[in-house]
Amino acid sequence: MSIDEIRDWMIGRVAFYLERPPAEIDPDAELVELGLDSVYALTLSGDLEERFGLTVDSTLPWDYPTVNAMSGYVVNQLEGVGG
């Protein structure tokens, strides 16, 4: 799966939680600045685990606070798992 596909999926999840159109989600903005609270940030971590078969630390949204940063993390993890 490409980073673009992961980013698009993640933007869709964040938009769903914030009840906004995906076009309003800036992938370089910090999730907290977009309005994502800690409950939804943790839920997003769970979604990542379920969708991509990864185990992620609960601090992931704070360690990688933007959609782009989290997408890069997921790609690196998937490459490590697959390779």
N, C-alpha and C positions, 0 to 999 in steps of 0.2 A: 504494500500500500504506500502511495506517495505522500510526501509531506503536505501537498495541496489537498489530497483527499482527507487526510487526518484533520487539517486545519478547517476545511469546510464542515466536516462532521462536528468538530468542537464548536465552531461558530453557531451551528444549528442548535446544539445543546444549550449554550449560553443564552442564545436568543429565546429559546423555549423557557428557560428559568426566569429570564427577565421580562418575558411577555412582550418582546420587541421583534420587529422584522430582522432577519439575519443581516441585511444591508446596513443596519445601524450599529453592528458590532465591529469595532476597530480591533483587529488582531494584535495591534501593538499597544493598546491601552491596558493598564492593569485591571484585572478582574474586579477588584474592589472599587476602582474608579468608575467602572461600568455599572456598579450597583449590586454586584454579586456578593451576597453575605456568606458567612462562614459555613452555614448549613448547606447552601447550594454548592459552595466550593468543595466541600467534602463529598457531596453527592456526585459532583463531576468526577472526582477521583474514582469513586466506585463505578461510575459509567465507563471510565477509561479501562478499568480492570476487566469489567464484563465484556466490553466491545472488542478489546485487543488482547485479552488473555494475559494481561500483565499483573504483577503485584506492585503497587505503588505505595509509597509512604504517604501518610495522611498530611504531611507538610508540603506535598507537591505543589498545591496552588500558591503557596507562599514562597517556595524555592524557585518556582517558574511562574511568575505572576501574570503572564500574558498568554493569550491563545497561541501566539507564535512561539513563545518560549516552551510552552507545554507540548506543542506539536513537535518541536525539535527534540525534546526529551523522549517522546513516544517513538519517534523514528529511530533514535539511537538505541532505545531498548529493544525495539523489534528487530533491528539489524543484529544486535547482540544475541537475541533469542534464535533468530533464523540462521546466523552465521557462525 
